[in-house]
Amino acid sequence: MKTDKNRIAPSRAHLDYLRELYANDEEAIGMLAYALEQIAAGQDEEGKYALRSLIKGRLGFEELSRRTEIPARSLNRMLSSEGNPSLSNLSLIIRQLHAELGVEPNWTLTAAA
């Protein structure tokens, strides 16, 4: 079963791997930071892929759906390679991940070289 144009649905072993990996708070926080950095750098597809992996491994799309009141299928579609989430939906997803991980954003901006 295909999840989007070029990716195959993950196997049970892969989902188990993601769950084990992101049960570790440091790994999960690192992936969230990476996803946000990619999105901020204009690498939207990579950032959305990182968010999807984190969501699958940490809380699942069904639980995120319950927390955001957005259908799981819609969440999955908006974070697909062809998805185009609105800023308000992306912000809602990120806030829920912050809450799940017990973190708050702490941005440091530096001038480009």
MDTraj code that builds the backbone (N, CA, C; nanometers):
import mdtraj as md
import numpy as np

residues = "MET LYS THR ASP LYS ASN ARG ILE ALA PRO SER ARG ALA HIS LEU ASP TYR LEU ARG GLU LEU TYR ALA ASN ASP GLU GLU ALA ILE GLY MET LEU ALA TYR ALA LEU GLU GLN ILE ALA ALA GLY GLN ASP GLU GLU GLY LYS TYR ALA LEU ARG SER LEU ILE LYS GLY ARG LEU GLY PHE GLU GLU LEU SER ARG ARG THR GLU ILE PRO ALA ARG SER LEU ASN ARG MET LEU SER SER GLU GLY ASN PRO SER LEU SER ASN LEU SER LEU ILE ILE ARG GLN LEU HIS ALA GLU LEU GLY VAL GLU PRO ASN TRP THR LEU THR ALA ALA ALA".split()
xyz = np.array([
    [0.0841, -0.1184, 0.0000],
    [0.0000, 0.0000, 0.0000],
    [0.0883, 0.1244, 0.0000],
    [0.0633, 0.2154, -0.0892],
    [0.1424, 0.3380, -0.0962],
    [0.0783, 0.4465, -0.0123],
    [0.1646, 0.5240, 0.0596],
    [0.1146, 0.6334, 0.1412],
    [0.1190, 0.7647, 0.0657],
    [0.2164, 0.7845, -0.0169],
    [0.2164, 0.8955, -0.1106],
    [0.2965, 0.8517, -0.2315],
    [0.3140, 0.9399, -0.3248],
    [0.3605, 0.9042, -0.4582],
    [0.4846, 0.8141, -0.4606],
    [0.5857, 0.8442, -0.3810],
    [0.7116, 0.7720, -0.3908],
    [0.7484, 0.6918, -0.2667],
    [0.6630, 0.6842, -0.1688],
    [0.6968, 0.6151, -0.0452],
    [0.6005, 0.4983, -0.0227],
    [0.6550, 0.3906, 0.0285],
    [0.5753, 0.2730, 0.0609],
    [0.5407, 0.2789, 0.2090],
    [0.4223, 0.2314, 0.2443],
    [0.3807, 0.2295, 0.3845],
    [0.4836, 0.1522, 0.4668],
    [0.5140, 0.2012, 0.5865],
    [0.6161, 0.1350, 0.6682],
    [0.5692, -0.0020, 0.7156],
    [0.6646, -0.0921, 0.7279],
    [0.6337, -0.2250, 0.7798],
    [0.6132, -0.2171, 0.9306],
    [0.5570, -0.3219, 0.9861],
    [0.5382, -0.3294, 1.1311],
    [0.6732, -0.3160, 1.2018],
    [0.7782, -0.3785, 1.1466],
    [0.9115, -0.3697, 1.2068],
    [0.9602, -0.2250, 1.2085],
    [0.9338, -0.1518, 1.1006],
    [0.9765, -0.0121, 1.0951],
    [0.8998, 0.0718, 1.1979],
    [0.7700, 0.0483, 1.2105],
    [0.6917, 0.1207, 1.3112],
    [0.7406, 0.0889, 1.4517],
    [0.7730, -0.0381, 1.4766],
    [0.8276, -0.0759, 1.6077],
    [0.9601, -0.0051, 1.6327],
    [1.0433, 0.0041, 1.5279],
    [1.1707, 0.0753, 1.5392],
    [1.1474, 0.2224, 1.5746],
    [1.0542, 0.2882, 1.5050],
    [1.0257, 0.4290, 1.5334],
    [0.9742, 0.4468, 1.6759],
    [0.8885, 0.3572, 1.7205],
    [0.8349, 0.3663, 1.8571],
    [0.9456, 0.3513, 1.9603],
    [1.0358, 0.2570, 1.9361],
    [1.1474, 0.2374, 2.0293],
    [1.2405, 0.3588, 2.0277],
    [1.2713, 0.4080, 1.9093],
    [1.3614, 0.5224, 1.8956],
    [1.3053, 0.6462, 1.9642],
    [1.1790, 0.6788, 1.9361],
    [1.1221, 0.8031, 1.9871],
    [1.0596, 0.7905, 2.1249],
    [1.0685, 0.6725, 2.1853],
    [1.0347, 0.6602, 2.3277],
    [1.1403, 0.7340, 2.4095],
    [1.2590, 0.7484, 2.3514],
    [1.3681, 0.8239, 2.4128],
    [1.3423, 0.9727, 2.3881],
    [1.3213, 1.0481, 2.4965],
    [1.2885, 1.1903, 2.4829],
    [1.3945, 1.2681, 2.4060],
    [1.5224, 1.2396, 2.4298],
    [1.6284, 1.3140, 2.3604],
    [1.6220, 1.2921, 2.2098],
    [1.5983, 1.1692, 2.1680],
    [1.5858, 1.1401, 2.0244],
    [1.4648, 1.2122, 1.9655],
    [1.3538, 1.2074, 2.0372],
    [1.2306, 1.2705, 1.9885],
    [1.2468, 1.4220, 1.9795],
    [1.3061, 1.4817, 2.0815],
    [1.3285, 1.6267, 2.0807],
    [1.4240, 1.6642, 1.9678],
    [1.5271, 1.5835, 1.9482],
    [1.6214, 1.6080, 1.8392],
    [1.5540, 1.6024, 1.7030],
    [1.4629, 1.5076, 1.6845],
    [1.3922, 1.4967, 1.5569],
    [1.2977, 1.6144, 1.5363],
    [1.2312, 1.6581, 1.6425],
    [1.1438, 1.7752, 1.6308],
    [1.2261, 1.8981, 1.5929],
    [1.3405, 1.9163, 1.6580],
    [1.4275, 2.0301, 1.6253],
    [1.4730, 2.0218, 1.4794],
    [1.5105, 1.9029, 1.4360],
    [1.5532, 1.8836, 1.2975],
    [1.4403, 1.9185, 1.2002],
    [1.3200, 1.8702, 1.2289],
    [1.2052, 1.8980, 1.1418],
    [1.1817, 2.0481, 1.1296],
    [1.1852, 2.1173, 1.2419],
    [1.1607, 2.2620, 1.2403],
    [1.2716, 2.3364, 1.1671],
    [1.3962, 2.2920, 1.1846],
    [1.5081, 2.3538, 1.1123],
    [1.4907, 2.3360, 0.9618],
    [1.4494, 2.2170, 0.9199],
    [1.4301, 2.1907, 0.7772],
    [1.3190, 2.2781, 0.7198],
    [1.2099, 2.2899, 0.7918],
    [1.0987, 2.3737, 0.7456],
    [1.1425, 2.5193, 0.7373],
    [1.2132, 2.5665, 0.8392],
    [1.2601, 2.7058, 0.8403],
    [1.3583, 2.7328, 0.7265],
    [1.4331, 2.6300, 0.6854],
    [1.5314, 2.6451, 0.5778],
    [1.4691, 2.6271, 0.4392],
    [1.3379, 2.6054, 0.4333],
    [1.2715, 2.5887, 0.3044],
    [1.2721, 2.4458, 0.2533],
    [1.3180, 2.3529, 0.3338],
    [1.3188, 2.2111, 0.2974],
    [1.1911, 2.1458, 0.3509],
    [1.0784, 2.1931, 0.2992],
    [0.9483, 2.1526, 0.3522],
    [0.9254, 2.0020, 0.3486],
    [0.9586, 1.9380, 0.2376],
    [0.9326, 1.7945, 0.2258],
    [1.0113, 1.7166, 0.3311],
    [1.1373, 1.7509, 0.3499],
    [1.2193, 1.6835, 0.4517],
    [1.1651, 1.7107, 0.5916],
    [1.1232, 1.8337, 0.6170],
    [1.0666, 1.8681, 0.7474],
    [0.9377, 1.7933, 0.7751],
    [0.8514, 1.7836, 0.6747],
    [0.7254, 1.7102, 0.6923],
    [0.7518, 1.5613, 0.7114],
    [0.8500, 1.5069, 0.6400],
    [0.8852, 1.3659, 0.6562],
    [0.9337, 1.3391, 0.7989],
    [1.0156, 1.4301, 0.8511],
    [1.0649, 1.4153, 0.9885],
    [0.9495, 1.4227, 1.0882],
    [0.8567, 1.5153, 1.0673],
    [0.7398, 1.5243, 1.1555],
    [0.6563, 1.3968, 1.1490],
    [0.6345, 1.3441, 1.0288],
    [0.5572, 1.2193, 1.0148],
    [0.6233, 1.1051, 1.0904],
    [0.7546, 1.0927, 1.0768],
    [0.8268, 0.9857, 1.1468],
    [0.8121, 1.0001, 1.2973],
    [0.8268, 1.1226, 1.3459],
    [0.8142, 1.1478, 1.4893],
    [0.6729, 1.1174, 1.5379],
    [0.5743, 1.1616, 1.4644],
    [0.4350, 1.1367, 1.5038],
    [0.4067, 0.9865, 1.5058],
    [0.4491, 0.9150, 1.4021],
    [0.4265, 0.7700, 1.3968],
    [0.4925, 0.6995, 1.5145],
    [0.6128, 0.7433, 1.5495],
    [0.6867, 0.6757, 1.6549],
    [0.6511, 0.7182, 1.7954],
    [0.6019, 0.8382, 1.8112],
    [0.5798, 0.8888, 1.9464],
    [0.4352, 0.8777, 1.9933],
    [0.3405, 0.9285, 1.9171],
    [0.2029, 0.9237, 1.9654],
    [0.1040, 0.8683, 1.8648],
    [0.1389, 0.8633, 1.7391],
    [0.0501, 0.8085, 1.6370],
    [-0.0479, 0.9130, 1.5860],
    [-0.0920, 0.8934, 1.4627],
    [-0.1826, 0.9894, 1.4008],
    [-0.3211, 0.9877, 1.4639],
    [-0.3646, 0.8733, 1.5144],
    [-0.4967, 0.8681, 1.5793],
    [-0.4981, 0.9527, 1.7064],
    [-0.3929, 0.9424, 1.7869],
    [-0.3859, 1.0224, 1.9098],
    [-0.3700, 1.1705, 1.8766],
    [-0.2877, 1.2024, 1.7776],
    [-0.2732, 1.3420, 1.7369],
    [-0.4070, 1.3957, 1.6868],
    [-0.4813, 1.3138, 1.6165],
    [-0.6138, 1.3524, 1.5693],
    [-0.7055, 1.3861, 1.6871],
    [-0.7028, 1.3027, 1.7882],
    [-0.7851, 1.3271, 1.9066],
    [-0.7477, 1.4607, 1.9717],
    [-0.6184, 1.4879, 1.9796],
    [-0.5712, 1.6100, 2.0454],
    [-0.5959, 1.7362, 1.9635],
    [-0.5914, 1.7239, 1.8323],
    [-0.6055, 1.8422, 1.7462],
    [-0.7460, 1.8601, 1.6913],
    [-0.8265, 1.7550, 1.6994],
    [-0.9602, 1.7528, 1.6404],
    [-0.9558, 1.7660, 1.4882],
    [-0.8465, 1.7178, 1.4299],
    [-0.8305, 1.7100, 1.2843],
    [-0.8277, 1.5608, 1.2505],
    [-0.9053, 1.5156, 1.1533],
    [-0.9048, 1.3727, 1.1201],
    [-0.7634, 1.3201, 1.0906],
    [-0.7349, 1.1992, 1.1377],
    [-0.6023, 1.1390, 1.1194],
    [-0.5635, 1.1342, 0.9720],
    [-0.6585, 1.1008, 0.8878],
    [-0.6299, 1.0935, 0.7439],
    [-0.5879, 1.2307, 0.6901],
    [-0.6528, 1.3364, 0.7362],
    [-0.6167, 1.4724, 0.6933],
    [-0.4780, 1.5096, 0.7438],
    [-0.4475, 1.4745, 0.8681],
    [-0.3141, 1.5017, 0.9226],
    [-0.2078, 1.4312, 0.8394],
    [-0.2327, 1.3048, 0.8093],
    [-0.1372, 1.2280, 0.7311],
    [-0.1187, 1.2884, 0.5926],
    [-0.2279, 1.3296, 0.5301],
    [-0.2200, 1.3913, 0.3969],
    [-0.1455, 1.5239, 0.3996],
    [-0.1745, 1.6077, 0.5004],
    [-0.1093, 1.7392, 0.5018],
    [0.0405, 1.7286, 0.5267],
    [0.0851, 1.6189, 0.5893],
    [0.2281, 1.6005, 0.6125],
    [0.2926, 1.5090, 0.5091],
    [0.2183, 1.4721, 0.4053],
    [0.2756, 1.3922, 0.2968],
    [0.3638, 1.4821, 0.2106],
    [0.4397, 1.4212, 0.1211],
    [0.5297, 1.4999, 0.0366],
    [0.4543, 1.6009, -0.0489],
    [0.3295, 1.5712, -0.0824],
    [0.2503, 1.6628, -0.1643],
    [0.1558, 1.7489, -0.0818],
    [0.1556, 1.7286, 0.0500],
    [0.0667, 1.8051, 0.1370],
    [0.1102, 1.9499, 0.1504],
    [0.0150, 2.0340, 0.1837],
    [0.0421, 2.1763, 0.2005],
    [-0.0358, 2.2254, 0.3227],
    [0.0133, 2.1919, 0.4434],
    [-0.0621, 2.2297, 0.5631],
    [-0.0676, 2.3810, 0.5799],
    [-0.1798, 2.4287, 0.6300],
    [-0.1893, 2.5715, 0.6606],
    [-0.0980, 2.6010, 0.7791],
    [-0.0617, 2.7259, 0.7940],
    [0.0224, 2.7655, 0.9068],
    [-0.0470, 2.7342, 1.0385],
    [-0.1778, 2.7552, 1.0456],
    [-0.2488, 2.7277, 1.1709],
    [-0.2485, 2.5781, 1.2025],
    [-0.2647, 2.4917, 1.1025],
    [-0.2593, 2.3476, 1.1274],
    [-0.1188, 2.3021, 1.1647],
    [-0.0185, 2.3525, 1.0947],
    [0.1191, 2.3166, 1.1264],
    [0.1545, 2.3619, 1.2678],
    [0.1126, 2.4816, 1.3035],
    [0.1367, 2.5332, 1.4382],
    [0.0681, 2.4468, 1.5435],
    [-0.0535, 2.4041, 1.5161],
    [-0.1271, 2.3184, 1.6091],
    [-0.0557, 2.1844, 1.6281],
    [-0.0082, 2.1259, 1.5200],
    [0.0660, 1.9997, 1.5272],
    [0.1923, 2.0180, 1.6108],
    [0.2666, 2.1236, 1.5835],
    [0.3917, 2.1483, 1.6554],
    [0.3656, 2.1729, 1.8034],
    [0.2606, 2.2473, 1.8359],
    [0.2277, 2.2706, 1.9776],
    [0.1942, 2.1400, 2.0486],
    [0.1245, 2.0504, 1.9800],
    [0.0927, 1.9212, 2.0413],
    [0.2184, 1.8373, 2.0621],
    [0.3124, 1.8449, 1.9691],
    [0.4390, 1.7736, 1.9876],
    [0.5192, 1.8349, 2.1019],
    [0.5182, 1.9671, 2.1131],
    [0.5837, 2.0320, 2.2278],
    [0.5238, 1.9812, 2.3582],
    [0.3906, 1.9761, 2.3648],
    [0.3229, 1.9294, 2.4865],
    [0.3578, 1.7832, 2.5144],
    [0.3572, 1.7000, 2.4115],
    [0.3902, 1.5575, 2.4268],
    [0.5304, 1.5389, 2.4833],
    [0.6238, 1.6222, 2.4365],
    [0.7638, 1.6081, 2.4765],
    [0.7989, 1.6917, 2.5986],
    [0.7064, 1.7751, 2.6439],
    [0.7331, 1.8584, 2.7610],
    [0.8392, 1.9642, 2.7352],
    [0.8365, 2.0219, 2.6160],
    [0.9348, 2.1246, 2.5807],
    [0.8637, 2.2526, 2.5383],
    [0.9359, 2.3612, 2.5465],
    [0.8890, 2.4903, 2.4968],
    [0.9930, 2.5426, 2.3998],
    [0.9502, 2.6136, 2.2956],
    [1.0481, 2.6675, 2.2011],
    [1.1366, 2.7717, 2.2683],
    [1.2626, 2.7689, 2.2329],
    [1.3604, 2.8647, 2.2833],
    [1.4507, 2.8984, 2.1654],
    [1.4098, 2.9963, 2.0865],
    [1.4776, 3.0270, 1.9615],
    [1.5980, 3.1169, 1.9829],
    [1.7034, 3.0871, 1.9107],
    [1.8201, 3.1727, 1.9032],
    [1.8447, 3.1995, 1.7554],
    [1.8397, 3.3241, 1.7176],
    [1.8627, 3.3605, 1.5782],
    [2.0008, 3.4221, 1.5653],
    [2.0706, 3.3866, 1.4591],
    [2.2022, 3.4432, 1.4331],
    [2.2041, 3.4999, 1.2921],
    [2.2866, 3.6001, 1.2721],
    [2.2985, 3.6613, 1.1399],
    [2.3634, 3.5624, 1.0442],
    [2.3157, 3.5608, 0.9207],
    [2.3742, 3.4734, 0.8190],
    [2.5132, 3.5225, 0.7841],
    [2.6006, 3.4299, 0.7579],
    [2.7395, 3.4651, 0.7240],
    [2.7509, 3.5084, 0.5807],
])
top = md.Topology()
chain = top.add_chain()
for i, resn in enumerate(residues, 1):
    res = top.add_residue(resn, chain, resSeq=i)
    for name in ("N", "CA", "C"):
        top.add_atom(name, md.element.get_by_symbol(name[0]), res)
traj = md.Trajectory(xyz[None], top)
